[in-house]
Amino acid sequence: MKDTDVTETATIPPVKHLPDAQTVTSVRHWTDRLFSFRVTRPQTLRFRSGEFVMIGLLDDKNKPLLRAYSIASPAWDEELEFYSIKVPDGPLTSRLQHIEVGDEIILRPKPVGTLVIDALLPGKRVWFLATGTGIAPFASLMREPETYEKFEEVVMMHTCRTVEELEYGRQLVESLKDDPLIGELVGDKLKYYPTATREEFHHRGRITDNLMSGKVFEDLGIAPMDAEHDRAMVCGSLAFNKDVMEVLEHFGLREGANSEPREYVVEKAFVGEGI
């Protein structure tokens, strides 16, 4: 090898990586407001289905811009999936929505969160109650074998403004019955109840209204909610969480936490959609 070859190689600058970098492996845009993406998973990352991590990019000053995102993939998945809203002037999502396969994101591998099976007392039926991208932790839990081992029935109620915004959840639920790992476990245990609030759809209205009126029980042919048998998890906006908590307590359920399991838990880490 000539000396000139060595010199030329030595002057090539090293590739710059983001701190705590993971590589984007796929991106799918569901609507002009919603997208999902998958990234590589750190070998050392262990998490419970339903937890969240901090992810992000660098800002204009080259400093990490991070937000809490639920991991939408189950704990057994070799990659990590996330489901996000697009906010045009959002500090993070205005940038994040443009990621492509091969790009890097920052991922802080310290999972936390209250939407875990361990935070609920044993019961017969569990309700997953979500609006918008709040379905993300339940996308993880619906693919978690433990969910079906610990509960006889799983009800996924998901409400969005429009029908197209329900598509991520619909396709996920449809895929479960043919899933080679958990398809048999899911069987007929999972009941899916999507609703739209601004468009005609076979199920309409807010989750709180459908619970209080009893319509969801009637439509699904199931017994009304009661504190002895029912458990619930809630993920949505602050206003939605507050309204649903009042409904659940109307049925006699009490709020729990990792340190004190009870009948329902609420994820309070997400403070709005201006991300």
N, C-alpha and C positions, 0 to 999 in steps of 0.2 A: 504493500500500500504506500502511495506517495505521501510526503509530508503535507502537500497541498490538500489532499483528501481529508486528512485528520483535522486540519485547520478549518475547513469548510463545515465539517460535521460539528465541531465544537462551537461554532458561532450560531447554530440554530437555537433559538430561544426555547426553553422548556414549555410544554403545554400547561396553560393555567387552568386550574380546576376550582370550582366553588368550594367553600368549606362544607364539610359533611355532604359531599356531592353524591347524588344518585342520578342515573341516566334514564331518560324517558324512553319507554319501549313501545308505547302506542298512545294515540290520541283520537278521541271521537267527539265530534260536535253534534249534540242532539238537537239543539235549537239555536237561535241567535243569542240566547241567554244562558244556555247550559252546555257543559262539556265534561267529559270524563277522561282520565288518563291513567296510565300505568307506568310505574318506574321500578328499577331494580331494588331489591331488598337487601339491606345490610345483613351480612351473615350472622352478626351478633344480636340482631333485633328480635326480641321476644315480646309479644303483646297478647292481650286477651281480646277476642272479637268484641267490637263495640267501642274500643278505645280510640283516642286521637293522638296525633303528633303535630309538631310545628314544622311547617314547610314554607318555602319561599324562594326568593331570588335576591340579587343585589340591587340596591337602589342607585340613584344617580351619583351618590357620594361613595359608592362601592361598599356600602354597609348592608348587612343582611336585613331584608324586609320579610318578616315572618308572620304567619297567621296559623291558628289552630284548624286542622282539617281532620275529620273522622277518616279512619282507614276503612274503605268500603269493601276491601277484600277480607276473607276470613283468615284466622291465625295460621292455617295450614298452607296458605298460598305461597308460592315461591316468589311472587312479585307483590307489589303494593298498588292498590287501586284507589283513586280519589275521584270525587264527583263535585263539581264546582259551578257556581253561578258566575256570570260575566258582568262585572260592573264597569261601565265605560270609563268613569273617572276614579275607579277604585285604585288605591295605591299599589296593591298586589295584583288583583285579577286583570287589571288593564294590561299588565305585562304577561301574566301567567297564561292567559287565553291564547297567546300566540306561540306557545311552545310547540316544538316538533320532535319527532322521533330522533334520538341521538343527542338532543339538548340535555343539559344538566339542571337539576333543581337542588336547593338546599333542603336537607331532611334531618332534623334533630331527633336522634333515636331514643327518645325518652317518652314512651307512651303512657298516657293517663286517661282518666275519664270515669264517669259514673254509670254509663250504659253497659254494664257487664252483668252476666247471669248471677255472679256471686253476690251482687248487691240486692238481690231479691230473695224473699223467703220462698221456700218450696210451695208450689201451687200446681193447679191442673191446666190452666190456660194463661197464656201471656199475650198481651196486646202491644204491638209496635205502632206508635202514633206519631206521624210525621207530616210536615208540610215542606214542599220544595226540596232543596238539597238536604234537608233533615233526614231523608231516607238513607243517607250514606252509612251510618253505623248499623242500620238494620239490614242493609245489603250485605254487611259482614255477618251479622247474627243469623240471617236467614240461610246462610251457607255454612253455619257452624253446627257440627253434629251434636254438640252438647245441648243446643236449644231443643232438639227433638227428643233427646234422651231424658231431659228434665221436665218437659211439658207435653201433655197429651194433645194440646191444640195451640196453634200459633195464628194470631189474627194480625195481618198487616193492613192498617188503615193509612192511606197516603192521599193527601189533598194538594192539588195545584190549581192555578188559575185556568189553564187551558189543557186540552186533551193531549197535545203534543208534549207538554211538559211531564206527562205521566209515563212517557215511553221508556225511559231508562228502567224504571221499576217494573213495568209490564214485561219487558224482555227478560229481565233478570228472573222474575218469578216463573215465567214460562220455561226458562232453561233448567230450572231446578229438577223437574220431574225426570229429565233425561240425564242428569248429572251422574257420572259413574261412581262418584264417591258417596254422595248423600241422597241420591234419587230415591232409594228404597226407604231411607230413614224419613224423608219428607212425606212420602205417600200422600194421603189425603189429610194430613195434619194441618197443612198451611192453608189458611183462607185469606184471600186477597180482596181488599175492598178499596179501590181507587175512586176518588171523587174529583169533579171539576167544579169550580165556583163561578166561572164566567162564560162557559160554553155549554151547549146541550151535550149531555152524556147520560149513560144508563144509570149512573149514580151521581147525584148532585149534592152540593152543599158542604158546609164546614163539618169537621170531625166532631166538634162539641155538639152541634145541633143533631147530628145523626146518632150520637150516643144518648143525649137527653130525651129525644123523641122516641127512642127505641127502634128506629128504622133499621139500623145496622143489624140488630138482633133478629128482627123479622126477616130482612132480606137474606141473611146467611142461615136462617133456621137454627139459631143457637140460643141458649138461655141468657137472660140478662146478666150483666156484670154483678158480682158480689165479692166482698172482701175475703171470704173464706177460700175461694177457688181461683180468683183472678189476680194476675200481676200485670204491671204495665210499665212501659218505657216511653219517654216523651222527648222529641227533638224537633225544635222549630224556632221561630222568632220568640223574643221575650214575651210579647203579648199573647202569642199562641200558647206558650208554656204555662203562663199564668191562668189562662182560661181553661185549659185542659186539667190543670191541677185542681181547680175548683170542681170540675165535673167528677174527677176521680174520687175526691173526698166526699162528694155527694153520695157516691156509691159505697163509701166506707173505707176506701183505701188510704193508707198513710204513706207519706214520703220517707224513703230510706236513703242509705248511702253505703259506700264500701265498708265503712266502719260500723254501720248499724242497718243491716238488711231489713227491709219492710216490704210493703205491697207494691210500691211504684218508685221509680227514680226518674230524674229529669237532668238532661245535659245542659248546664248553664254556662259553658265555656264560650258559646258563640253569641256575640253581642249584637248581631245585625248583619245586613247584607252589604254594607259599605266597605267591602274588602278588596 
